[in-house]
Amino acid sequence: MSEFAAVKEVTGPKRQIDVKSGNGIADQIDLLKTDIAGLATKMAEVGRAQLGDTVGTVQQTAKSKADDLEAAVRNSPMQSVAISVGIGFLLGLVLTR
């Protein structure tokens, strides 16, 4: 369901308010409060759904990259050790200053 369909679900059919009565403005304000609360709830649901999809994608990407790194280390262990030593040396230089 798209976000716009979700908004249409919340708003529903148009409602008429008698603006000639003394309570017309108060009724409109109450109606707006109700509509805003419904929209906020629906937007929170949509946000949670999108966040869940994003978390799943990030987890899959991280696992894939970790597997690639493990394969690279297994294929050339000496190069991996040399890179690690170089990074450690550079970090040591930066952190001791």
N, C-alpha and C positions, 0 to 999 in steps of 0.2 A: 504494500500500500504506500502510495507516495505521501509526502508531507501535506500536499494540498488536499488530498482526499481525507487525510486525518483531520485537517482543519474543518472541512465541510461536515464531517461527522459530528464534530463538537458543536458547531454553530447551528446545524439543523435548519428547520424551516424558519422563515422570517416571522417574528411575533409583532403583533400590533399593540401599541400602547395608546391609551386615550390621553392626548396631551391637553385637552380642554379641561380636564378635571384638575383640581389643585394638587394632586399627587403625581402628576405626569412626569415631572423632572425627577422626583424621588424614585418613581417606578423605572425610569430610564437608567438611573444610576445603579439601582439594584440589578437590572438586567445586564448592564455592562459589567458589573462586578462578577456576576455569574458566568458570563461569556468569557471574561478574562481568566477566571479561575479554571474553567474548562479548557481553554486554549493552553494555559500554562501546564496543566496536567498532561495534555496530549503531546505538547512539545517535549516535556520531560521523558515521556515514553519513547518518542522518536529518537531523542538524544541517547537514551540508554541502549536502544537497539543498534544505533550506529556505533556507539562506543564498543559494544560487544563484538560487532563485526571487525572493527579496527583492532581490538585486542587480539582476536583470533589471527588476523593477518600478520600482525607484528610477531606473534609467537611462532607462526609458521616460518616467517622470514628469518628470525633469529635461529631457529633450529637448523634451517637450511645452511645458513652461514657458519654455524658451529660445526656442522658435518663437513662443509667444504674446508674449513680450517684444519680439522682433524685429519682429513685426507691429505692436505698439503704437508702437514707435519710428518705423517707416516711416509709420504713419498720422498721427502728430502729432509731428514732429521738434522743433518749437520748444518744446513742452511738455516733451519729454524733456531738451532742453538746459537748460531752466530748472530742472527737478528736479535734474539733475546738478550744476548750479552751486550750488543751495541745499544739497545734501548736502555738497559740497566745502567750502562756507563753514562749515557747522556742524561738520564734522570738523576744519577748521582751528582753529576756536574751542576745541573740546574738547582737541585735542592740544597747543595752545600754552600751556595752563594748567598 
